[in-house]
Amino acid sequence: MSTKETKKIPLPQKVAYGCGMSGGNIMSVLMSNFITAYYTDTALIAPMAIATMMVVARVFDGVSDFAMGSIVDRTNTKIGKARPWVFAAAPLMLAGIILILNVPQSWESGMKLVYAYVTYIFLNAIVYTIYGISHTALLARMSHDSQDRTLTSTIAIIMQNLAQIAAASGITVLYLNVGLRFTSVIVGGVAGVLILIEALLCRELTETQDVSMDVNKEKKQGASLLDQFKAVLKCKYFWCCLVFGVCTLVYNANAASCTIYYCTWVLGDSMYTATLLGLGVAPSIIMLVVTPWLTQKFSKRGFMSVCSIGLILSFVLINVAPTSKGVLLACAFLRSFAGGPMFAGIYAFIADSANYVEWKTGIHAEGLMASSQSMGQKIGMGIGGASVMWVLAAAGYDSTLAAQSEAVISALKFSYIWVDAIVCAVLLLCILLLDVEKYLPQMQNAYGKGE
């Protein structure tokens, strides 16, 4: 085995990678948990208009993700391919969060919607694309040790979940105490600083360390953008990772967006939202601690399959007593246990899949492969958030009413329980098709020999 192939990621870099993921997750919490309620109840934009906007924005995401993936693959600087773009994402994240949370209240509804479109697309299709793809591609370039990358992504997800707990409750507390404008500055500033820490401390493999990865080096160096696209799009694992990301974020965003409405109108206790979003995340940290050991013992694919079954149950079991706070909290705990490792798994799967493309074709495509995660995440976040808006609009939701109709209550139950259960069933099927791990011994052997 080569020195490069056995190289481990130092602990400070693992933690720094987790800091960056935490910064990106603050934006995800904002977009999943709060932005729809902010648009409809504070900015007073119609739910159907917001749902349409979230779908339209996905068109821009698809273009920007592929473009950014190819840009990362073709970037060559002294500090690497991905790190320069992580640096760029830090100040842009601050600006994007401030802009999206400050819809001018004095503007007429049409202009408010235009402002929402521009800022939503800027934060999702530009800022998060730059960060998401460079962050994901960075892991594949920090080490070629698959198990160590799984450990790194697991540590990062643990830190991300801690950040999610803080953000889920902190954003509400900040808003109530210092107002929306200062909240946007504080939240954006924290997210930007955490991403900057990742950019400063994480390191990519040097050319010397990476030399034994040069499978078909001449072909790789002469690869055109079209060659890269062909290599990635012909790989079934790109599509599996894409659907994996979509499903994971659809159920997560739909459940998170629906929680505040569900607690307010079905339970009659809006304050219980913080309990579900905060305490519901905590169990995933326990599961993540043992994730590296479980994935090594049973394989990532086997472990993630079991987790996806747990996710299905976490939604279906709510139907036993849909107005019971105890049942909701128990299901949130089960969802947290089963769902936490999913976010670590997708990063590790993408890194393995990027190595698979290079092993098969001799073409480096970490950036384009990372675009599957970015696209999947944003498509899932958009569909997950929009689905709640579609359901509410179709059922006749009106935020100005003191009580909602029975149709709205039934629609909320359907959205919160059955939509996500179906999505998680699709997720299970996708994971079963992600069998890239069976090629890892052959890839490691080829890399070690420099073939």
N, C-alpha and C positions, 0 to 999 in steps of 0.2 A: 504494500500500500504506500502511496506517496505521502509526503509531509502535508501537502495541501488537502488531500482527501480525508486525513484523520484530524485536521485542524478543528479545534473547538472554538466556539464563540465565547470570549471572556465574559464573566458575570456582569461587570459594569456595562458592557455593550448589550447584554440581554435586558438589563433594567432600562437602559436608554431606549431600546427598541420598544419596550413597554410604555415608556413615557410618551413616545410619539403616538402609539396606538391609543393611549388614553386621551391625548389631545384630539385626535380624529374622532374618538367616540363621543366626546362632549358635543361636537357638531351633530353626530348621529342621534344622540339623545334629544337634542333640541329639535331636530327635524322629525323624529319619530313620535315624541311624547307631547310636544308643545305647539309646533308650528301650525297644525290644522286648527286647534282650538284658538290660537292667537288670530289667525286669519278670519275665522268665522265670528268669534265673540268679542274681539277687541278691535280689529281693523274693519269688521262688519262687511266682509266680502262673502258673497253667496257660496254655499257649499259646492254646488254644481260647477261654478266657475273655477273654484280651487281644484276640484277633482280633474277637470279638463286640463288645467295648467300643469298639474303633476304628470299627466300622461304625455302632453306635448313636449315637456322638458326632456322626456326619455329619448326623443329623437335626437336632440342635441347631445345627449350623453353618449349614444352609440357612436356618433362621429368623433367626439372628443376623446373617448376612451381608446379607440383604435389609433387615433393620431398621436396621443400621448404615449401609448405603448411603443410605437415605432420610433418616437423621438428619444425615449429612454434607451432603446436598443442601439441607437445611432449616436448617443452622447459619449464622448471620450474626453475626460478631464483628469487632472492629477488626483482628484479625490474620488473618481469613479464615474459610473454611469447614472446611478440612481440618487446618490447623495446630493448633488447640486439642486435637484428638483425638490428634495425634502427641505432644503434651505429656503427655496423660493416659496414653498407652501406656507411657511410660518406667518409672515406678515399678511399674505393674502387671506389666510383663515381669519385673522383678526378683522380685516376690512369686510369680508363677506358676512360674518356674523353680526357686526354692527349694522350693516346695511339692511339685512333681511328682517331685523327686529324693529325697524323704524319706518314703517309705512306712514306717510304723512296723513294725520287724522283729518286735516282740513280739506284734503282733496276730495273731489267727487268720485263716485264709485268706479267709473271707467278708468280714471287716472290711477286710482289705487291698484286696480288690477294690472295695469301696465307696469307699475312700479314692482308689484309682486312677481310678475313674469321675469323682468330683467334681473332682479336681485336673486330670485330662486334659481334661475339658470346660471347666473354667475357663480353662486356658491356651490351648486351641485355639478354643473357640467364643466366648469373651469377649475375652481379652487380644489374641490374634492377629487377631481380627476387627477390633477397634478400630484396631490398628496397620496391618494389611494394607490395609484399605480407605482409611483416611485417607492413608497413604503413597502408594498408587497414584493416588488422586484428586488429590493434591497436584501431581503432575507435569503433569497436564492444566491446572492452574491457575497454574503458574509461567511458562508460555509457550505461545503457539499456533503456534510454529514447529515443524513436524513433524520436520525434520531435526535441529534443536537438541535436541528432546526425545529423539530416538534417541541422540544423542551423550551426553546426560545419563544416560540409562538404561544406556548402554554403560560409561561411567566407573563408574557405581554397581555394575554387575555385575563389573567388574574388581576393585573394592574388596571386593565380596562374596566373590569367589573366593579372594582373599588371606585374608580372614577365615575362609573355610571350611577352607583349608589349616591355619591356626593352630588353629582349633577342633577339627578332626578329630584332630589329634595332641595338642593341649593338654589337652582334657578327660580323655583317658586318663592323661596324665602327672600332671595335678593329682589325679586320683582315687587313683593309686598312691602319691602323696607326701603329700597333706594330708587324704585321706579324702573321703567323699562329701558330708558336710555343708558343709565349707568350699569344696569344689568348686562346689556349687550356689550359694553366696553369691558367689563370684568370677565364675562364668560369668554369673549373673543380673545382677550389678553392671556388668560390661563391656557386656552387651547393652543395659541400661537407659541407660547413659551415652551410647553411640553413637546411640541413638534420640533422646535429649535434644539432642544436637548438631544433628541434622536439624531438630528443632522450633525451636531457637534461631536458626539461621542462614538457613534457607530462607524465601522470601517468595512470597506469592501476588500475582497481578496486582491492582492497585488498581482501584476502580470507574472511574476516569478512563481507565486503560489498557485496561480491559475493555469500554468502551462500544461499540466497533465490532463486538463479538461479539454484540450484542443483536439477533439475528435474530428478528423477530416479538416484540418486547420485551413488548408487552401480553399476548400469549398466554403467554409465559414466566413473567411475574410472577404471572399468575393460575392457573398450573398447579397442580392438586391432586396429592396423593400418587398417586391412581389414574391421573391423566394421565401422571405420571412412569413408573409401572409399565408402562402400556400402551406408551408410547413406547420403553422399553427392551426389553420382552419381544417386541415385534413386530420388533425389529431382529435380523436374522440374525447380525450380527457379535457381538452379546452371546453367543449360543449358540456361535459359533465360538471366541470367546475363552475361554468356559467349558470347552469340550472341550479346547482347546489347553492350558489350565492343568492340567486333570485328567491328560491324557496325559503332559505333561512331568513332573509330580510323581509319577505312578505309576511310570514307568520309573526315575526318580531315587531315589525312596524304596524301591522294591523292590530295586533293585541295591545301594543303600547298606545296607539292612537285611540283605540276603542275604549281603553280602560277608564279614562276621565269621563267619557259619556256614559259608560256602563255604571260606574259608581254613582254618578250624579242622578241618572234617570231610572235605573233599574233598582239599585240599592237604596237610593235616596240619601247618600252620604258621600259627597264629593271629596271630603278630606281623606277617605279611605284609599283614594288614588295613590297618595304618597306611601301608604303602607304596602300596597301591592307592588308598586314600582321600586320601592326601596328594599324592603325585607325580602321580596320575591327574588331579588338578584343574589342575595347572600349565599344560598346553598351552592351556587355554581362554583364559588371559590373553593369550597371543600372538594368538590368533584375534580376541579382542575388540578389540585395538588397531586392527585393520583393518576391523572390522565397520561403523563409520559410512561409510567409503569404499565398501565392497562393497554395502551396502544402498542407497546413493545411485546407484551405477553399475548395479546389477542389480535394484533394488527389494527391499524387505524380504521380500515374498512369495517371489520367486524365490530369494533367498539362503537363506531358512529352509527351502525345499523341498529344496535340495541338502543342507543340514545334517541334515534328517530322514532322508534316504537314508543319510548317513554313520552316523547313530545305529543304523539297522537293521543295517548291516554290522558295527558295533562289537559287537553281541551275537551275531549269527549266526556270525561268524568264531571265536568262542570254541570252538565245537563242533569245530574242526579239531584242537585239542589241549586238552581241558578241564582237564587236570591240569598244564599247563605254565605256570610262573610268567611266563616270557617272553611267551607268547601273551596271558595275562591282562593283563599290563602294557601291551602294545602295543594291545590292544583298549580298555583304560582310557584310553590316550592319544588314540586315535581318537574315543572317546566324549566326551572332554573338548574336543577341537577342534570336534566337531560340536554338542555340547550347550550349550556356554557361551553362544553368541549367542542361543539360544532364550529364555533368561531375560531378555535385554535386549529381544528382539523382542516378547514378550508385553506389556510395559509400554508400548512405543511403539504397538502395535496398539490397545490399550485407549484410550489418549489420542486416537488418530485416530478410533476408533469413537465416543467421547464427543462429539467435534466433529461427527461425521456425524449423530448423533441430534439435536443442537442445530440443525444446518443444515436437516435435514428437517422438524423439528417445532417449532423455536423453544423447546425445553424443555431447561434445564440438567439433566443427569443424570450428572455425573462420579462421584458417590458410588455410584449404583446400577450404573453400568457397571463401576466398580472392584470391585463385589461379585462379578463374574464371575471375576476373578482370585483373589480371596480364597476363594470357594467352590471354584473349580477346584483351587487349591493345597491346600486342606485335604481335599477329597474325594480328590484324588490321593495326598496324603501318607498318609491313612487307609487307602485301598485298597492302596496300595503296601506299607505296613507290615503290614497285615492279611493280605495274600495270602501272605506268607512264613509267617505263623503258621498259616494254613489248611493250607498244603502240609505244614509240619512236623508238625502235629497229625494230619493224614490219614495220613502215612507212619509215624507212631509214634515221633516224636522224644522222647528222654528225656535231659535235660541232666545227669542223674546218672551216665549210662553212660560208660565209658572209650572206647567205640567205638560208632558208629551202624550200623544195619543197612544192607544194600544198597539197600533201598527208600528210606530217608532220603537216601542219597547220590544216587540217581537223581532223587528229588524236588527236591533242591537244584540239580542241574544243569538240570532243566527250568525251575525258577523263575528261575534266574540268566540263562539263555540265551533260551529261547523265549517266556516270558511278556512280557519287555520288547521283544523283536523285534516281536511282534504289536502291542503298544501303540504302538510308534513308527510302524508302518504306518498305524494310525488317525490318528496325529498328522500324517503327511504328507497324508492326505486332508483333514483339517481346515484345514491351511495353504493348500491349493489353493483352498478356498472363501473364504478371507479376502482378498477383492479390494478392500478399502476404499480402498487407495491410488489407484485410478483416479479417485476423486472428489476427491482433494486439490486439484487446480488449481481446480475449481469452488468448493470450500469457501473456499479462500484468497481467491479473487476476491470472493465474497459477503461475507466478513468484512471485507475491505479497504474495500468500499463501504458497509458497515454495513447491508446489505440484510436 
